[in-house]
Amino acid sequence: MTTIRQDDLIQSVADAFQFISYYHPKDYIDALGAAYEREESPAAKDAMAQILTNSRMCAEGHRPICQDTGIAVVFLKVGMDVRWEGDLSLTEMINEGVRRAYTNPDNVLRASVLADPAGKRQNTRDNTPAVIHVEIVPGDTLDVICAAKGGGSENKTKMVMLNPSDSLVDWVLKTVPTMGAGWCPPGILGLGIGGTPEKAMLLAKQSLMEPIDIQELQARGPSNRAEELRLELYEKVNALGIGAQGLGGLTTVLDVKVLDYPTHAASLPVAMIPNCAATRHAHFVLDGSGPASLTPPSLADWPDVGWKPSAEAKRVDLATVTREEVASWKPGDRLLLNGNLLTGRDAAHKKIQDLLSSGQGLPEGVDFNNRFIYYVGPVDPVRDEVVGPAGPTTATRMDKFTGMMLEETGLIGMVGKAERGPVAIEAIKKAGAVYLMAVGGAAYLVAKAIRASRMVAFEELGMEAIREFDVVDMPVTVAVDSRGESVHQAGPAEWQARIGKIPVATA
């Protein structure tokens, strides 16, 4: 019989979520470093260089890899011979550990969890409650996996009830391109197959907790159908040419994970969940001897990659930029932004829409005329920072507001991550505006370009408030130009054709 002290579990959970906020798993760094060396697409290689550079900076500075520090997911295997010392429930212990991690003054993590999800959507301020999965197993230890799952990748989750005779591979190859780049590839695809719909989803999420080992599997060969699927999908998904950040390239996934479970004769449930460039999870076991000890990776584990702006990058003065200058930019052009830009994301856009439709106008100090907006929800600053990690959020969520913003506020440009949909692209083309892409998964690197930050409006929205950033050489890429040409459409099509294993669909 093992006794687990309440304080040991709380401390271990708190330490784990802090640990994974700034340390990538070594297997991810190894796999991304190898993909970087293989990559032939200049745009994708540049994006991976930013992610690798950002990762090392975060390991050195103990600051979050991504501004979206995730929703806390905890998997527990509780030994049947474990007893507890403490007065909190297991759920309360986990949530207290999460609370301490996310409010740690030395490395404040962004609180992204909202209560009343279909109503007021109020931030809980400490990222609780966690999503907890518990399994009772033989033994006298407590096995714990802590994962921080970002919204960009979670939002790309797919689930389908196939007919037993349907091709799972065909469904994956048809579905992955519809996920866009909001999940920040290159990452990992997790598939859950079988059981019931909710079991398939849980299997898919659990599979993402396993180490990257596709190269070892390729070397030894498959021993079952699940491993055969992993190898087939790894090759074919990468042959889609989506590439890092959706820019087109050789590597879209670093691994494909598959877990399966027996299912009903009439059913074939399949769930697919991606893990992004901010792959974050840690595994520890408590045996009653005290809190877990997590071993930091060595800085020597990171490849010798140091991102620097391209010599071809154009410096842009945001104070003097004109629509004529914007019109000269082409998809794929690399820019370095200098000057002031406003921030805002989902909640701010909704408030702006409501204010304009009611005739009240924008709040005092909010002027988008001839300016750029950055879709971001930054981490709070610590010590001498002006802002915490501040990478881009998925721009696609703002598509439905884009026409309104361009037509009614005088906005000429937007900065975010991932592709824009047809509604937004048409609005950009009509307005002669532009959409610029920053690299998702390079939040700390981007934050170093922000030299000042001030609150402008909607302070009550927390990380979703409107701020003004003063930036120096903030790296971005022209993703949709003023003529409506999108690099996220052209890039993957070009690289799918270059790879030549999957025919490119024609209109």
C-alpha positions as CSV (number, residue, x, y, z in Angstrom):
1,M,0.0,0.0,0.0
2,T,1.4,3.4,-1.1
3,T,0.4,6.7,0.4
4,I,0.4,9.7,-2.0
5,R,0.4,13.0,-0.2
6,Q,-1.9,15.6,-1.5
7,D,0.8,18.3,-1.6
8,D,3.1,16.0,-3.6
9,L,0.6,15.6,-6.4
10,I,-0.3,19.3,-6.4
11,Q,3.4,20.4,-6.6
12,S,4.1,17.8,-9.2
13,V,1.2,19.0,-11.5
14,A,2.3,22.6,-11.0
15,D,5.9,21.8,-11.8
16,A,4.9,19.8,-14.9
17,F,2.8,22.6,-16.4
18,Q,5.5,25.1,-15.8
19,F,8.1,22.7,-17.3
20,I,6.2,22.0,-20.5
21,S,5.4,25.7,-21.0
22,Y,9.1,26.3,-21.9
23,Y,10.6,22.9,-22.8
24,H,9.7,21.0,-25.9
25,P,10.0,17.2,-25.6
26,K,13.4,16.2,-26.8
27,D,11.8,13.8,-29.4
28,Y,10.0,16.8,-30.9
29,I,13.2,18.9,-31.2
30,D,15.1,15.9,-32.8
31,A,12.3,15.3,-35.3
32,L,11.9,19.0,-36.2
33,G,15.6,19.5,-36.5
34,A,15.8,16.5,-38.9
35,A,12.8,17.9,-40.9
36,Y,14.6,21.3,-41.1
37,E,17.7,19.7,-42.6
38,R,15.6,17.8,-45.2
39,E,13.4,20.8,-46.1
40,E,13.7,22.2,-49.6
41,S,11.0,24.9,-49.5
42,P,12.6,28.2,-48.5
43,A,9.4,29.5,-46.9
44,A,8.9,26.3,-44.9
45,K,12.6,26.2,-43.9
46,D,12.4,29.8,-42.6
47,A,9.3,29.0,-40.6
48,M,11.0,25.9,-39.0
49,A,14.1,28.0,-38.2
50,Q,11.9,30.5,-36.3
51,I,10.2,27.7,-34.4
52,L,13.6,26.0,-33.5
53,T,15.1,29.4,-32.5
54,N,12.1,30.2,-30.4
55,S,12.2,26.9,-28.7
56,R,15.8,27.3,-27.6
57,M,15.1,30.9,-26.4
58,C,12.2,29.6,-24.3
59,A,14.3,26.8,-22.8
60,E,17.0,29.4,-21.9
61,G,14.6,32.1,-20.7
62,H,11.9,29.9,-19.1
63,R,9.1,31.6,-20.9
64,P,6.2,30.0,-22.9
65,I,6.9,28.5,-26.3
66,C,3.5,29.8,-27.4
67,Q,1.3,32.6,-26.2
68,D,-1.6,30.0,-26.1
69,T,-0.4,28.1,-23.1
70,G,-3.2,25.7,-23.6
71,I,-6.1,24.1,-21.8
72,A,-4.8,21.7,-19.1
73,V,-5.3,18.0,-19.9
74,V,-4.4,15.4,-17.4
75,F,-4.4,11.6,-17.8
76,L,-4.2,9.6,-14.5
77,K,-3.6,5.9,-13.9
78,V,-4.4,5.3,-10.3
79,G,-3.1,2.1,-8.8
80,M,-5.7,0.1,-6.9
81,D,-3.3,-0.1,-3.9
82,V,-2.8,3.7,-3.6
83,R,-4.2,5.5,-0.6
84,W,-4.3,9.3,-0.2
85,E,-3.2,11.7,2.5
86,G,-5.1,14.9,2.3
87,D,-8.6,16.4,2.4
88,L,-9.1,17.4,-1.3
89,S,-10.6,15.3,-4.0
90,L,-8.4,14.1,-6.8
91,T,-10.0,16.6,-9.2
92,E,-9.4,19.4,-6.6
93,M,-5.8,18.4,-6.3
94,I,-5.2,18.5,-10.0
95,N,-7.0,21.9,-10.3
96,E,-4.9,23.4,-7.5
97,G,-1.8,22.3,-9.3
98,V,-3.0,23.9,-12.5
99,R,-3.9,27.1,-10.7
100,R,-0.4,27.3,-9.1
101,A,1.3,26.7,-12.4
102,Y,-0.7,29.3,-14.4
103,T,-0.4,32.0,-11.8
104,N,3.3,31.5,-11.0
105,P,4.7,35.0,-10.8
106,D,8.1,33.9,-12.3
107,N,6.5,32.6,-15.4
108,V,2.9,33.7,-15.7
109,L,1.0,31.5,-18.2
110,R,-2.0,32.8,-20.2
111,A,-5.4,32.0,-18.7
112,S,-7.5,30.9,-21.7
113,V,-10.3,28.9,-20.1
114,L,-13.8,30.4,-20.1
115,A,-16.7,29.3,-17.9
116,D,-20.2,29.4,-19.3
117,P,-19.0,28.5,-22.8
118,A,-22.3,28.9,-24.5
119,G,-23.2,32.1,-22.6
120,K,-21.1,34.8,-21.0
121,R,-17.8,33.1,-21.7
122,Q,-16.1,34.5,-18.6
123,N,-12.4,33.8,-18.1
124,T,-11.7,31.8,-14.9
125,R,-8.4,33.7,-14.6
126,D,-6.3,30.7,-13.5
127,N,-6.9,28.3,-16.4
128,T,-8.9,25.9,-14.3
129,P,-10.7,23.6,-14.5
130,A,-8.5,21.0,-16.1
131,V,-9.8,18.3,-18.4
132,I,-9.1,15.1,-16.4
133,H,-9.2,11.4,-17.5
134,V,-8.9,8.8,-14.8
135,E,-8.2,5.1,-15.1
136,I,-8.0,2.6,-12.1
137,V,-5.3,0.1,-12.7
138,P,-3.5,-2.6,-10.7
139,G,-0.5,-1.5,-8.7
140,D,0.6,1.0,-6.0
141,T,1.8,4.0,-8.0
142,L,0.1,7.1,-9.6
143,D,1.0,7.5,-13.3
144,V,0.4,11.1,-14.6
145,I,0.6,12.7,-18.0
146,C,0.1,16.5,-18.1
147,A,-0.5,18.2,-21.5
148,A,-1.2,21.7,-22.5
149,K,-3.3,21.8,-25.6
150,G,-3.6,25.0,-27.7
151,G,-6.9,26.1,-29.2
152,G,-5.5,26.4,-32.7
153,S,-4.9,22.7,-33.0
154,E,-7.9,21.6,-30.9
155,N,-10.2,23.5,-33.2
156,K,-9.0,21.4,-36.1
157,T,-10.2,18.1,-34.5
158,K,-12.2,15.9,-36.9
159,M,-14.6,13.0,-36.2
160,V,-16.5,10.8,-38.6
161,M,-18.6,7.7,-38.5
162,L,-17.4,5.8,-41.5
163,N,-19.1,2.8,-43.0
164,P,-17.0,-0.4,-42.2
165,S,-16.2,-0.7,-45.9
166,D,-15.0,2.9,-46.3
167,S,-11.3,3.8,-46.7
168,L,-9.9,5.4,-43.6
169,V,-6.9,6.6,-45.6
170,D,-9.0,8.3,-48.2
171,W,-10.9,10.1,-45.5
172,V,-7.7,11.3,-43.8
173,L,-6.2,12.5,-47.1
174,K,-9.5,14.3,-48.0
175,T,-9.8,15.9,-44.5
176,V,-6.3,17.1,-43.7
177,P,-6.3,19.8,-46.4
178,T,-9.6,21.1,-45.0
179,M,-7.9,21.7,-41.7
180,G,-5.8,24.5,-43.1
181,A,-2.7,25.7,-41.2
182,G,-4.4,26.9,-38.0
183,W,-2.9,23.8,-36.2
184,C,0.6,25.1,-36.9
185,P,2.3,22.3,-38.8
186,P,4.6,20.5,-38.7
187,G,3.1,18.6,-35.9
188,I,1.7,15.2,-35.1
189,L,-1.6,13.6,-36.1
190,G,-3.3,11.4,-33.6
191,L,-6.0,9.0,-34.8
192,G,-8.4,7.1,-32.6
193,I,-10.2,4.2,-34.4
194,G,-13.1,2.1,-33.1
195,G,-15.1,1.9,-29.9
196,T,-17.8,4.5,-29.8
197,P,-17.5,8.1,-30.9
198,E,-16.4,9.4,-27.5
199,K,-13.9,6.5,-27.2
200,A,-12.4,7.3,-30.6
201,M,-11.9,10.9,-29.5
202,L,-10.2,9.9,-26.3
203,L,-7.9,7.4,-28.1
204,A,-6.9,10.1,-30.6
205,K,-5.9,12.5,-27.7
206,Q,-4.1,9.7,-25.8
207,S,-2.1,8.8,-28.9
208,L,-0.5,12.3,-29.0
209,M,1.1,11.6,-25.6
210,E,3.4,9.0,-27.1
211,P,7.0,9.8,-28.2
212,I,7.8,10.5,-31.8
213,D,9.2,7.2,-33.2
214,I,8.1,7.0,-36.8
215,Q,11.7,6.7,-38.0
216,E,12.3,3.7,-35.8
217,L,9.0,2.2,-37.1
218,Q,10.2,2.7,-40.7
219,A,13.4,1.0,-39.9
220,R,11.9,-2.1,-38.2
221,G,8.7,-2.4,-40.2
222,P,5.1,-2.7,-39.0
223,S,3.8,-5.5,-36.9
224,N,0.1,-4.8,-37.0
225,R,-2.6,-2.9,-39.0
226,A,-2.3,0.2,-36.8
227,E,1.4,0.5,-37.5
228,E,0.8,-0.1,-41.2
229,L,-1.6,2.8,-41.1
230,R,0.9,5.0,-39.4
231,L,3.5,4.4,-42.1
232,E,1.1,4.8,-45.0
233,L,-0.4,8.0,-43.6
234,Y,2.9,9.5,-42.7
235,E,4.1,9.2,-46.3
236,K,0.8,10.3,-47.9
237,V,0.0,13.2,-45.6
238,N,3.5,14.6,-46.2
239,A,3.0,14.1,-49.9
240,L,0.1,16.6,-49.8
241,G,2.8,19.3,-49.7
242,I,1.0,21.4,-47.0
243,G,4.3,22.1,-45.3
244,A,5.4,24.1,-42.3
245,Q,2.7,26.8,-41.4
246,G,0.8,25.7,-44.6
247,L,3.3,27.5,-46.8
248,G,4.1,24.4,-48.9
249,G,7.0,22.0,-48.3
250,L,8.2,18.5,-47.7
251,T,7.1,18.0,-44.0
252,T,3.6,18.5,-42.8
253,V,3.6,15.8,-40.0
254,L,6.5,14.6,-37.9
255,D,4.6,11.5,-36.9
256,V,1.2,9.9,-37.2
257,K,-0.1,8.1,-34.1
258,V,-2.8,5.4,-34.1
259,L,-4.7,3.8,-31.2
260,D,-7.6,1.5,-31.9
261,Y,-10.3,-0.3,-29.9
262,P,-12.9,-3.0,-30.8
263,T,-16.0,-1.5,-32.2
264,H,-19.6,-2.5,-33.3
265,A,-20.0,-4.5,-36.5
266,A,-22.0,-1.7,-38.1
267,S,-19.6,1.1,-37.2
268,L,-16.2,2.5,-37.9
269,P,-15.7,5.6,-35.6
270,V,-12.6,7.6,-36.5
271,A,-11.3,10.7,-34.7
272,M,-8.3,12.8,-35.7
273,I,-6.6,15.4,-33.5
274,P,-3.5,17.3,-34.5
275,N,-0.7,18.4,-32.1
276,C,0.9,21.6,-33.1
277,A,4.4,23.1,-33.2
278,A,3.9,23.8,-29.5
279,T,3.8,20.1,-28.6
280,R,3.8,20.0,-24.8
281,H,3.4,17.1,-22.5
282,A,5.2,15.5,-19.5
283,H,5.0,12.1,-17.9
284,F,5.8,11.3,-14.3
285,V,5.1,8.6,-11.7
286,L,4.5,9.1,-8.0
287,D,5.4,6.3,-5.6
288,G,4.9,7.9,-2.3
289,S,8.5,9.1,-1.9
290,G,7.7,12.8,-2.7
291,P,6.9,15.1,-5.6
292,A,8.1,14.3,-9.1
293,S,11.5,15.4,-10.4
294,L,11.5,16.4,-14.0
295,T,14.8,16.4,-15.8
296,P,15.4,19.4,-18.1
297,P,16.8,18.7,-21.5
298,S,20.3,19.8,-22.3
299,L,20.7,22.9,-24.5
300,A,23.0,20.7,-26.5
301,D,19.9,18.8,-27.7
302,W,18.8,21.7,-29.8
303,P,20.2,21.8,-33.4
304,D,22.5,24.7,-34.3
305,V,19.8,26.8,-35.9
306,G,19.7,30.5,-35.3
307,W,17.0,32.4,-37.3
308,K,17.9,35.8,-38.7
309,P,15.8,38.0,-41.0
310,S,16.3,37.3,-44.7
311,A,18.5,39.8,-46.5
312,E,15.7,40.1,-49.0
313,A,13.1,41.2,-46.4
314,K,11.6,44.6,-46.9
315,R,11.4,47.0,-43.9
316,V,8.0,48.6,-43.6
317,D,7.3,51.8,-41.7
318,L,3.8,51.4,-40.4
319,A,3.5,55.2,-39.8
320,T,3.9,56.0,-43.5
321,V,2.8,52.9,-45.3
322,T,0.4,53.6,-48.1
323,R,-2.1,51.6,-50.1
324,E,0.1,52.0,-53.1
325,E,3.0,50.4,-51.2
326,V,0.7,47.6,-50.0
327,A,-0.4,47.0,-53.6
328,S,3.2,46.4,-54.6
329,W,3.6,43.4,-52.2
330,K,3.4,39.9,-53.6
331,P,2.5,36.6,-51.9
332,G,5.6,35.2,-50.2
333,D,7.3,38.5,-49.8
334,R,9.1,38.8,-46.4
335,L,8.6,42.0,-44.5
336,L,9.9,43.5,-41.3
337,L,7.3,45.7,-39.6
338,N,8.3,48.8,-37.8
339,G,6.1,51.2,-35.8
340,N,2.8,50.9,-34.1
341,L,0.0,48.4,-34.8
342,L,-3.2,47.7,-32.8
343,T,-4.1,44.2,-31.5
344,G,-7.5,42.5,-31.4
345,R,-9.0,39.1,-31.7
346,D,-12.4,37.3,-31.5
347,A,-14.0,39.1,-28.5
348,A,-12.7,42.5,-29.5
349,H,-14.0,42.1,-33.1
350,K,-17.4,41.2,-31.7
351,K,-17.5,44.3,-29.5
352,I,-16.4,46.5,-32.4
353,Q,-19.1,45.0,-34.6
354,D,-21.8,45.6,-31.9
355,L,-20.6,49.2,-31.3
356,L,-20.6,50.1,-35.0
357,S,-24.0,48.4,-35.8
358,S,-25.6,50.3,-32.8
359,G,-24.2,53.6,-34.1
360,Q,-22.1,54.2,-31.0
361,G,-18.8,54.2,-32.9
362,L,-15.4,53.0,-31.7
363,P,-14.1,53.7,-28.2
364,E,-11.9,56.8,-27.7
365,G,-8.4,56.1,-28.9
366,V,-9.3,53.3,-31.2
367,D,-8.5,54.4,-34.8
368,F,-7.9,51.8,-37.4
369,N,-7.7,54.1,-40.4
370,N,-4.8,53.3,-42.6
371,R,-3.4,50.9,-39.9
372,F,-2.7,47.2,-39.3
373,I,-4.3,44.9,-36.7
374,Y,-2.4,42.0,-35.1
375,Y,-4.5,39.0,-34.1
376,V,-2.9,38.1,-30.8
377,G,-3.7,37.3,-27.1
378,P,-0.3,37.8,-25.4
379,V,1.0,36.3,-22.2
380,D,1.3,38.8,-19.3
381,P,4.8,40.3,-18.9
382,V,7.1,39.4,-16.1
383,R,10.2,41.2,-14.7
384,D,11.4,43.7,-17.3
385,E,9.3,42.5,-20.2
386,V,6.9,45.0,-22.0
387,V,4.8,42.0,-23.1
388,G,5.0,38.3,-22.7
389,P,5.2,35.8,-25.6
390,A,2.9,37.2,-28.3
391,G,2.6,34.9,-31.3
392,P,-0.3,35.2,-33.7
393,T,-3.7,33.5,-33.3
394,T,-5.6,31.8,-36.1
395,A,-6.7,34.5,-38.5
396,T,-9.5,32.3,-40.0
397,R,-11.7,32.9,-36.9
398,M,-11.8,36.6,-37.8
399,D,-12.9,36.0,-41.4
400,K,-16.5,36.8,-40.7
401,F,-15.5,40.3,-39.3
402,T,-13.0,41.1,-42.1
403,G,-15.4,42.8,-44.5
404,M,-16.8,45.0,-41.7
405,M,-13.4,46.0,-40.5
406,L,-12.1,46.9,-43.9
407,E,-15.2,48.7,-45.0
408,E,-16.1,50.6,-41.8
409,T,-12.8,51.3,-40.0
410,G,-10.3,52.2,-42.8
411,L,-8.1,49.2,-41.8
412,I,-5.6,48.3,-44.6
413,G,-3.9,45.2,-43.2
414,M,-4.1,42.3,-40.8
415,V,-1.4,40.1,-39.2
416,G,-2.2,36.6,-37.9
417,K,-1.4,32.9,-38.6
418,A,-2.7,30.4,-41.0
419,E,-4.8,30.9,-44.2
420,R,-7.8,33.1,-44.9
421,G,-11.1,31.7,-46.2
422,P,-12.9,32.8,-49.4
423,V,-15.1,35.4,-47.6
424,A,-12.0,37.1,-46.1
425,I,-10.0,36.9,-49.3
426,E,-12.8,38.5,-51.3
427,A,-13.0,41.3,-48.8
428,I,-9.3,41.8,-48.9
429,K,-9.3,42.0,-52.7
430,K,-12.3,44.3,-52.8
431,A,-10.6,46.7,-50.3
432,G,-7.1,46.5,-51.8
433,A,-5.9,45.5,-48.4
434,V,-3.4,42.8,-47.3
435,Y,-3.0,39.9,-44.9
436,L,0.4,39.1,-43.4
437,M,1.3,35.9,-41.7
438,A,3.5,35.5,-38.6
439,V,4.8,32.1,-37.6
440,G,2.7,30.2,-35.1
441,G,5.0,28.5,-32.5
442,A,7.5,31.4,-32.4
443,A,5.8,33.5,-29.8
444,Y,8.8,34.4,-27.7
445,L,10.8,35.3,-30.8
446,V,8.0,37.6,-32.0
447,A,7.7,39.2,-28.6
448,K,11.4,40.3,-28.8
449,A,10.3,42.6,-31.7
450,I,7.7,44.4,-29.4
451,R,9.4,47.3,-27.7
452,A,6.4,48.9,-26.0
453,S,2.8,48.0,-25.3
454,R,-0.1,50.0,-24.0
455,M,-3.8,49.3,-23.2
456,V,-6.2,51.0,-25.6
457,A,-9.6,49.6,-25.1
458,F,-11.7,46.7,-23.7
459,E,-9.4,46.0,-20.7
460,E,-12.0,43.8,-19.2
461,L,-11.3,41.3,-22.0
462,G,-7.9,40.5,-20.5
463,M,-5.7,38.9,-23.2
464,E,-8.3,39.7,-25.8
465,A,-8.2,43.5,-25.1
466,I,-7.1,46.0,-27.8
467,R,-3.5,47.1,-27.2
468,E,-1.0,49.1,-29.2
469,F,2.3,47.5,-29.9
470,D,5.4,49.4,-30.9
471,V,7.4,46.9,-33.0
472,V,10.9,46.8,-34.5
473,D,11.6,44.5,-37.3
474,M,8.7,42.1,-36.6
475,P,9.0,39.3,-39.1
476,V,6.0,38.5,-41.3
477,T,5.2,37.1,-44.7
478,V,2.7,38.4,-47.3
479,A,0.0,35.6,-47.2
480,V,-2.8,37.3,-49.2
481,D,-2.0,40.2,-51.4
482,S,-4.2,43.1,-52.5
483,R,-5.3,41.1,-55.5
484,G,-6.5,38.2,-53.4
485,E,-3.7,35.9,-54.2
486,S,-3.0,33.5,-51.3
487,V,0.3,31.8,-50.6
488,H,-1.6,29.2,-48.6
489,Q,-3.3,28.1,-51.8
490,A,-0.3,28.4,-54.2
491,G,2.4,27.0,-51.9
492,P,0.8,23.5,-51.0
493,A,-0.3,23.0,-54.6
494,E,3.2,23.7,-55.9
495,W,4.8,21.3,-53.4
496,Q,2.2,18.6,-53.8
497,A,3.0,18.7,-57.5
498,R,6.8,18.7,-56.9
499,I,6.6,15.7,-54.5
500,G,4.5,14.0,-57.2
501,K,3.0,11.2,-55.2
502,I,-0.6,12.5,-55.0
503,P,-2.2,14.1,-58.1
504,V,-3.1,17.8,-57.6
505,A,-6.8,18.4,-57.9
506,T,-7.8,20.8,-60.8
507,A,-10.9,22.9,-61.0
